[in-house]
Amino acid sequence: MGSGSLITLMLAAIAFSAGGIAVAKFLTKGSTNPQKGQAYECGIPSEGTPWKQFHVGYYLFALIFLIFDVELVFMYPWAVVAKKVGMMALFEIIVFIFILFMGFLYAHKKGALKWM
């Protein structure tokens, strides 16, 4: 497989995407309605502007969750081959978890894990 396969795959992806959008444009009946542009949340009419500024703590909390979630992605392959690799793998995962634990303690000390 060379670059020809990659180019063919990219062209097929573009063709399928554009084809799906084109078919949807031609086969569906479009209507303009002011309610279509409004945000929908649980059937309750929206109030005010949808462009609200959120507290930065929510984003920080989400990033910390993402970091510890990605940790599991790295630990799964280690668990699959841990017996084959031996004691060196155990030492490496202990160091890995220790570094993540230090990051967790730092985030906890800074108050990043407290809700507003």
Secondary structure, DSSP 4 states (H G I P E B T S, - for coil): --HHHHHHHHHHHHHHHHHHHHHHHHHSPP---GGGGS--BTTBPP-S-S-PPPPHHHHHHHHHHHHHHHHHHHHHHHHHHHHHH-HHHHHHHHHHHHHHHHHHHHHHHHTTTS--
